[in-house]
């Protein structure tokens, strides 16, 4: 079957062709022409790039009309039809022979050779040599190609100017005015066996029906114009015996059916159909007006901008049974979404299905780098896992990105049909390429997405992943193939002699941008988040270096409260005369979780807090801590400054960073973190990890084991395992610190002259007996109490402190 098509997309290996009736087909790179295929084979055989071999994108552009022949129709894994096409003139023009060629014929041809005085053109007719004189090509080259020469493999619309030696030699022209004026006539002796799509003919109307028009042309031919291809402005004006100009869209020699179009864009060969603005695809139209309904095909709508759109029958409702034809009478309005644009029908394709209207993604263009998307596993391959994001949108999760650690047997973790949350690393709509990651550290990251060198401003802190660790340092990759270098001296505050022993491929890391040269795509990074960006102004760089040294971890400072924010205090450092601001997270106001909230409530703007320790620099602010146990550990050097210093058996003081169902993550000063699995959290049986620890809680942990390759530390938080020897003395010291802080809180409340509720709180002392009434018992077994002595206060007792009473 022969079809007229319009190039929709161009990639390195194929052309995507828009076909009539909203269909699409594909032309593989091997189905362009014989000359082009031979050059491809030669390049592969030699292993060198040929100067005369141009890519498809150099020769073809979207919007160009081409003649095609269907080579196969196959069903893909989703049950959808895949139409394979060829534009090779030997296949498209196979019905022609030398004796059938006549002056004025419009044929498709391909440049097969560039000569001194013109071009040899392959028109696919055996025994015929076609020549295009250079003067007959100049007009086209200047207008379309802006002065560049024609290329081997380039498709052309050619008009036969002269036929010699009974068709063995023909002279051609691609002059735009001659091509546009060409008309197929009876004198050219066209037959059904060689009739070509793209020919413009004069036709006579035989019959007009709601579904289309029947035409006769070239004396002996009849054809059909479908309702979609009737000029919408003249639909009601056509009548029998009327003479019209029409363009052949398709020829089916088997069924002897010829279809034509009356649309103006196709009546001048060499032209292009109207195109839709790219930003309209995916747009939701609140009110589209029904123009016509065809019970076997679908409906035509008028959109809000006055353009026409077509919805296939399956897109008018959830399913065939739920379709109500009465709701599609002319003038009825419906909400729809533009899902595509048919270049050959010059119409938007719309859907009224709710799930499509509400869908987040319809095409690759809708997806942006850094987006978190839901996907369903549909294939596991050696290179990674294929994931379906939406209909027609598929992505690849490379093996490196299946997990935070490299999986040796991913098939044991993933199954076909599993639904996963992924993050987009790369997206190229032109290539229909989508690369995803399943690394939780990247998927859950709240840091800025770095996808362009222009966005890599000095001081930016973000997440990336290691792709290479060598003697010179680490190469870290981000989104959209942006990558940078972490030199050896920026890998850690301590010297690292063998980076490849400390860092591994695929490891997620937090980095700071030191310097970026976007034009050269050079990016300098640091793993030392307290480092300062490299300034172009050396004079400005000096005080920054001093500040870096001045506020190292462990530095003790006095601060004044500037602002109280949710879960944090903003303070100024007094010794710097208030010029340097810092943050004290609420959980770092005390070693005791209960006291943290009380202190946050009591402290006011202007209050001075003495002896607060610098815990780190997160980029924008210095982070401080008042945790006595943590401060003591740093001052007594009972800490580790890098992973290499950690040894099994060590007792380290830290604080809970995160509580997960499988265990607790503990962070220590200088940024080292470790995991205490559920079985190592408590001497009691642990059902729910959240019953035992909360974020920010100060803990003493014992190092059980380390994995240098994966930078993992396993911990034990059991009290029985984490005592240094004199457990009684340690317990009394902690209790003493707790009461000391309570006394500080009471003094603050009294000093402020707080309400009667606050005064009542001040009178509460550990050991004091109270008469209370049970108000509520929660699902976790804890109880809420009330009483006259605790008016306005929330009094609770956990299930462990109810003395065995059943409430």
N, C-alpha and C positions, 0 to 999 in steps of 0.2 A: 504494500500500500504506500502511495506517495502522498506526502503532506507538505504544506507550507508551514514553516515554524519561525519563531523569533527567538534569538539568543537571549536567555534570561540571566545566566551566570556563566562566568569563564573561570576555570581553574587550570592547574598545570596538566591535568590528565583527562579532562573531559569538558564538554560544553553541555550546559543544562538548557534545554529547548522548551519554550512555551508552545503548546499545540492547541488547535481549536478545541472548543468545549471544555476549557479549563484543565486539560491534561498537560502532563509534562513528560519529556523524554530525555535521554542521555546519549550523546555522541562521544564514544571513547576516542582518545588521541590517535588510535590506530585506524580510525574510520574517517579520516579527513580526505586524503588523496594518496595515490600510489607514490608520487614523488616525495611527499612528506614522510610517509611510512619508511621509504628507502633511506632517507636521511636519518631518521630515528635509529634504524637498524645499524647504519654505518657508525653513528656516534657511540652506540652501545658496544659494537665490535672493537672499535679503536680505543675506547675508554677515554676519549678526549672530546672537549666541547667544540662543535663545529660552528664557525662564525656565521655561516649561511642558514643555520637552523634556528629559527625564532620560536619563542614560546607561544602558546595559544593566545595568551593575553596581549601579546604584541600585535597579533593579526586580527583578533576578533574583539568586539565590544558589545555589551548588552544593547538590545534594540535593533540589531541587524536581522533582516529577514533572510532565511535560507531554505532551500529545497531539501527535503529529507526523504529517506525510504526506511520503513520499519524492517529491522533485521530479526528482532525477536521480541516476544512479550512473555515475561516470566513473573512468577509470584515469589515475593521475598518471604522472610521468616514471619512477618506480621500479616501475611495474606494479601498484601497490596501488590498491585500490578507494577512491574518495572518495564518501561518501554525502551528498548535499545534501538538506536537509530544510526544511520550512516549518511554522510553528505558527500561521499566519494562519487564523482561524476560518472564513473564506470557503472555504478549501481543505479544512480538516479536517472541517467540518460540511456539505460540499457535498451530501451525500446526504439531508440533512434539508430539509423544506419546512414552511411555516406549519401546514398541516393535520396534520402528523405530530407536532407538539409536544404533550406531555402533562405533567400535573403529576407531580412526583417525578423527572423526567429529570435526569441529571447531565451537564452540557455544559461545554465550555471557552468562555470568553469573555474579551474584552479591554475595558478601560476606554477608551471613545472620547470621553467628555466628563464633566466634573465640574460638577454642578448644585447649586442651593441645598439641595434636599431629598434628593439622592442622586446616582446616577451612571447615565449611559447606557452600556450594555454592548453591544459588538458580538459577537453569537454566530454571525455568518456566514450567517444565514438570510434570504433576500430577502423583503421585505415584512413583516418582523417587527421591532417596536420592543421592546427589552428594557430594563427599568428595575430598578435595584437601590436600594431605599430605604435611606437612611442608617442607620436602626435595625437593618437586617438585615446591616450591614457592621461595626458597632461592635465586636462580639465578635472578629471576625477582625483588625481593625485593632489593637485593644489587645493581642491575644495574639501576633500575628505581626509587626506593623510598629511596635509599641511607641508607638502614639499618632500616628504620622505619617499623613497622608491618602493615599488611593489615587492612583496616577499614571496619566496617559494612556499606554496601551501595555502596562499591567501585565496579566499573565495570571492568570486566576482560575478556580477550580472552582466552578461555579454550579449550584444546584438550582432547578428551576422550581417556584415556589410556587403561581402562579395563571396560567391561560391565559384571555384574553379575546378577543372578536371573532374567533373561529375561528383563533386563533393569531397575529393581527396585533399583539397587545399581550400581553406576558408580564411577570410580576413574578418577580424572582429573590431568592435568598438565598445568602450565602457564610458563614453561621453555621457554625462549625467542627463543632459536634455534629450539625447537620442534614446537612452534607456527608459526615461520617464514617459516618452511619447510612444513607445513600442506597443503594438496591438496585434494579437493573434488574429489572422484572417483565414478565410476559406482557401485563398490562393496558396497558402503554406502547406495545405494537405495534411493537417493534423488528423491522427487516428486515435482511437481509444488506447491502443497499445503503446503510443508514445506521447500522449497528452500529459502535460506537465503542470504541477501546481505553480502558482505565481503568475501564470499567463493572464493578461487582461483581455477580455472579449466584449463584443457587443452582443447583447442577449435580448430575447423577447419574452415578456411575461406571459405564461400560459394560464396559471391559476394562482389565486391568493387565498390562503387559509390562515387561521389563527396561529398555526404552528410554523408557517413559513410560506415561501413562494416557489412555484415550479417554473423553471426557465428553459428555453430552447436557445442553442447557440451553435455557431459554425455549421449551420445547415442540418447536420444529422445528430447532434448531441442534445441531451436533456440533462438538467441538473437541479439541485435543490438548494435553496437558501434557507437555513434554519432561522428561527425567530430571533436568535441572539445576533445574527449577522445582517439583519435588516436595519438600514439607517433609521434610528428611532424618530428622527424629525420628519421622516417621509412615510412612516409605516402605513398611514391611512390613505396615502395618495397613490399607491400602486394599483394598477388595473390591468386586466387582460389586454394583450397586444401592445402594451407599452414597451418601448425600446429603452433599455438601461445598459449601463456599463457595469461589468462585474469582474471579479477576480476569482480564479479557481483556487480553492483551499485544499481539496483532497481528491485523489483519484484512486478508486478501488477497482482494479482490472477484473478481480474475481466476481464481485457482485455487480460490476458495471455501474456503480453509483458515483456520481460526481457532485461534490458540494462546493458552493461558491459563497462569496461575501459581497455585499453591496456597500460596505463601509468605505468612506472616502479615503482613509489612510492607505488602503490597499489598491486603489485604482490608478496609482502612479508608481510603476516599478522603480525600485531603488530607494523608496521612502521608508519611513519607520512608523509603526503604530504609536498611538498616544500612550504615555507612561504615567503611572500614579506616583505621587510624591512618596518617597520611602517612609516618611514618618506616619503615613496613614495606615499602613499595614499594622494591625494590632489595635487600632483605635476602636473604641466602643461608640456606636451611634445609638443614642437614646430613642430616637423616633425615625425609623425608616418606613417610607410609605410604599405599600404594595402597588405595583403598576400592572402586573399580570401574574396569574397562577396557572401552572401547567401540571395537571395531576400526575403525569408520568415522569416529569422531569424536575420540577421545582418552581421557584418564584423569582420574578424580577422586581427589584426595589429601587426607589429613588432615595438617595442618601441626603444628608443635611446640606451638602454642598452642591446638590443638583445633579451629581453624577449617578450613573446606573450601577447596580450590583446584582449579582445572581447568587441564589442559595439553592444548592442541590436538595433534592427531596429528603435525603437522610439528615440534612442540617436544619430542617424546619422544625423538628421536634426531637424529643429524647429517643423515640423509636417509631416505627411505622404505625403501631397500634394507637399511640397517643396523638397522632396527627389529626387535626380537625380542619378540613378544607374550608369550612365556613369562616374561619378566622383570617383567611387570606383573600378576601374579596378586595377588589380594587379600592384603594383609599384607606384601607386598614393600616394601622401603625404598629410596628414591632421594634423591640430592642434587639440589636444585633452587633456582631463584632466582625471587622474586616480581617479575614484570615489569610488572604492572598490576593494577587492581582494577575489576571490572565491578559497577557500582552496581545495574544491573538484574538481575543474577544473584546478587548478594550473595556473590560469590566472588572470591578472588584468582586472577589468571591467572599461571601459572608456566611456566618453561621448564627443560628438563633438558639443553639444549645446552651443551657445554663452553665454547664461545666466548662465550656469553651469561653464563654463571655467572662467568667470569673477566673479563668486560668491565669497564673502568674506569668508563664512563658508560652509563647506560640512559635517563636523562631529564635535562631541563634542570636540575632540582633538584640533580643530582649534581655539577654544574659550579660551581666557585667562582671569583670574581674573583681573578686572579693565577695561576690554574692554567696550566701549560704543557701543551698538548694536541697530539696528532697529527691532522692533517686531510688530506682529499683534495680537490683542486680539481674542481668540477663545473660551474662557469659563470664567465665573465668578463663583467662588465657595466660601463657607464659609471660607476656609483657605487662600484664596487670588485669584489672577487672573492668568490664564494660557495664555501664550504668545507664538506664533510660531515665531521663529527666522529665520528658514530656513526649507526646506524640511527635515523631519526627526529629527529636532532639536527643542525641546520645553522647555520652562522654566516656572518657577513659581515666581510670584511677591507676597510675603506674604502680608497679610492684613496690617501689620505695615509699609510696604514699598510702598503703593499705592500713598502716598503723603507725604509732609513734616509734615502734621498734620494727625491724625488718622481720617479716613473717616467712618462715621456711615452708610452711604448708597452709597457705591461705584458704584452701578448700575445706579445712577443718573449722574455720571460723565463719566463713561466708557460705550462703546457699543461694541458689537461683530463686529469685522472688523476694529476697530480703530487702526491706526498705531502710535506707540509710540517709544520714544527714552529711552532706559533703560541702566543701568550699571550692569555689572556682579559682584555679590557678592561672589558666590561660583560656581565652576564647577568641577564635578567629572565624567570624561568620562566613567570610569569603571561602575559606577552606572547610567549613563545617567541622572545625576542630575544637573540641572542648576537653580540657585537662582539669581533673579534679583531685582533691586530697581528702583523705579520711583521718589525717593526723588530728587528734583532739586538741592538741596545743594550738594548732592553726585554726581549726573550725571554731573553737570557743574563744579565740583571742579577741580582746576588746581594743587592742592597739591599732593605730592607723594602718591601712593597707598600702603598701608601697608597690605601685604598678607602673611607675614612670620615673625616669631619672630626674625629670624636672621637679618632681615632688620630694626628692631626697634632700631636704634642707638640713644643714648642720644642726645637730642637737636632737633630731627626730629619733625616737625609740620605737622599734617595731619588732615583729617576729619574722624570722626567716628559717631556712633549713640548710644544713651543710651539704654541699655537693662534692667537696674535695678538701682533704686535709694533707698538707705537705710540710716540708721543712720550713718553707717561707711563711706559712700561716694557713688560713682557711678561706675557701671560696664559699660565700653564702648566697643563696638564690632566694628571690622573693617572687612576687606575682608578675605575670606578663614577661617572664624571662629576664627580669632585671636582676643583676647580680653584682656583687662587690667583694672586695678583699679585706679580710681582717689580718693585718700583718702580725708577725710573731710577738712583737712587744705589746700588742693590744689584746692578746688572748686571755690574759689574766693579770692580776696585780702581782702574782708571783711568776718567776720565770718558768716557761714550759719548753723543754728541750726537744720533745718529740710530739708535735701536735697530732700526728696520725695515731698515736697511742691513747690520746685523751679524747679526741673528737672522732665521730664516725659518720659515714655517709647517711644522710636522711635525718640526722639529729636536729630537732627543733631548737633554735637558740634565740635569745633576745639580744638585739644589737642596737648600738647607737651610731648614727651617721656622723662621721667626722668631717668629711669633705666630699664634694661631688662636682664632676665636670660633665654636664649633660651632653654637650656636643660630642665629646670623645667617649661617652658612656663609661666613664671611670668613676668608681665609687669606693671610698675608703671608709672602713667601719671599725668598730671596737666592741669587744665583749665586756669591757670595763665601763659600766654605765655611769660611773662617777667621772669618767674622762670628760674633757671639755672639747667642743668642736674646734677644728683648726680654723683660725681667723685669718683673713687676708691681710688685715691690719695688725702688724706685729706689735704695735704699741698697745693695742687693746688686749692683746693676748697675754701680756705679762700679769696684770692683776688677776686674771682668771686662773692662771697657774697657781698663784699664791692662795687663792680661795680654795682650790682643790686640796692643797696641802693642809690648809688651816682646819677644814672640817672633815677630817678622816673619821672613819668608824671608831668609836670609843672616846671621841672628844667630848668632854663634859662642859656644858654651857648653862647659863641662867637665861630664862626666857620670860617674855610678857605676853599674855593672851591678847590677841588682836580681834579675833572673831570666833564665834561658836557655829560650826556647821554640822550637818548630819554626820555622825560617826567620826568627827575629826575636830581638832582645835587648830586654828591658824595662829601662829605665834611669831614674835620677832626676837632675834638674838640680841641680848642687851650689850654684850661686849663689842658688837658692831654698830652700836648706837641706833639699833632698830632698822638698819639698812638691809639686813638679810632676813628674809622670812623663811619659815619652816612649818612643818606639819607634825602634830602629834595625833596619830589615830586614837580613837577612844579606847580601843583594846590595849593600847600601850601606856595608859595612865596608871596601870597597876598590874601586879602579878595575879591579882584576884579578880575574876570576872565580875563578881557582884559589886566590887568597889569601883570598877571602871565607870559604870553608868552613874553611880552616886557622885563621883568626882566631876564628871562632865556636867551634871546638873548643878553642882555647887559652885564651880568656877565661873567667874564673870570676866568680861573684858577689862583689862587693866591689871588683873591678878598676876603676880610674879611667881614662877615656879623655879626653884633652885635645883642645881645639879641634875640636869636632864642630859641624856647621852645621845650623840649622833649615831644613828643606826644605818644610815645609807643615804644615797642621793639618787632619786628616781628620775632625774632629768630636769624637771621644772622646780622641784622643791627638795629641801633636805628633810629627811624623815628622822624624827626623834623618838626616844622611848624613856619612860619612867619606871620600867620594870626593874625592881631591885635585884632580882635573881639574875637577870640578863646582864645588868650593869656589873654586878660582882664577877660574873663569869668572864667578861671581857677584861676587866681590870686585873683579874688574877691569871690572865692568859689561859683560862680553861676553855679555849675555843679553837676551831680549825679555820684557817683562812682560805684554804682551797681544797679541792677534792683529794689531791695527792697526800694531804696530811691526815686523812681519816684512817683510823685503824680499828679493827674489830675489838670490842671490849671497852672502848672509850665511853665515858659518861659525859654527855653534853647538855647544856641548858639551852632551850629554844622555846618556840611558841607555835601553837597549832595554826597552820596556814589554811588547811581545808579538811573538812570531814566528809568522807565518801562512804558508801555502803560497804566497801571492801576494806576500809582502813582509814588511817589518819596521816596526812602529810604534815611534817614538822619542818619549820624553817629555823635556821640558826644564824647568828650574826655572821656577816660577810657573805650571805647569800646561799650557802650550801643547804640543800633540802634532802629529806629522807622520808621513807614510808614505813609506818608501823602497821603491818597487816592486822586484820581483825583478831586473829588468834593470839597476837602479841600485844594487844591493847590493854588488857586488864587481867588481874588475878581471878576475877569473876567471869562467868560465862557471858559473852556479849551477844545480845540479840539484835539490838539497834545501836550502831556506833554513836548516834547523836545523843543517846542517853548518858554517855560517858565523857564526851569531850565537846567543846564548843570552839569556834574560831577565835583566835587571840589568846587562848588559855596558855599560861606558862607551864612548861613540862620539863622533866629531866628524862632524857632518853639514852638508852644503851645501844651502841652500834653492834649489830649482829653480823652483818657481812657487807661487802662492797663489790660492785661490778665496774671495773675501770673502763671497760669497753663501752658499756651503755650508760656510764656515769650514774649508777644507781646505788642508793644506800638503803639497807633494810635496818629497821629499828625495833626496839622492844620498849614498851611503856609500862610494863608490869611493875608495880611498886616493889614487889619482892626482888626484882632483878636490878632495880635502878638506885639502890641505896649504896652510899659510899662506905658504910660501916656502922656509924653511930646514927641509926635511923631515928632514935628518940630525940637526940639533940637537933637533928635536922627538922623534925616535926615541930618542936617547940620554937625554933627560930622562925619558921614560917608562920606559926600561930601568933607569935609576938609581933611580926611585921603586919599581919592582918589587923590586929587590935590597934596597932600604932596608927594605921591608915584610917581606921574607923574613928579614932579620937580626932584626927586631923579634920575629918569630914564634919564631926559634931562642932568643932571649934569654928569652922567656916559658916555653918548654919546659924550658930549663936551670934557670930559677928555680924551677919547680915540682918539679924532681927527678923527672921523668917516667920511664917504663919504658925498658928497653933499646931498645925499638922507637923510642921518641921520640928517644933519644940518637943512635941510628943515623941517624935523619932529620936531626938537627942537623949531622951530619958530612957530609951531602951538600951539595956546593957546585956551582954552575953551572960547567961545563967539565970536571968530574971524570969520568974514564972508568970504566965498570963492566963486569964480566963477567956477563952475564945469559943466561937460557934462555927461549926462547919457550914460553909455556904455552897460549896460545889466540889465534886470529885471528877477530875479529868480522865480522859481515855488512858493516859500514861500512868494512872494510879496516884498522881499527886493531888493534894487537897488545897482548897482555898478557904481562908478563915476570915472572920470579922469580929469586932468587939469594941467596946467603948474606949479602951486604952489604945487602940490602933486605928482610930477614925481617920479615914482618908488614905490609909496605907494599904498596900497589897501584901498580904501575909500568906505565904505558901509553905508547904512541907512536901518534899518529894516522897515517893512511896517507900523509900529506904528509911525515912525518919518518922514513920507513923507508929512505931513501936509494936508492930504486928497487929494493930487494930484494924478491923474490917469496917470501912466507912461506906 
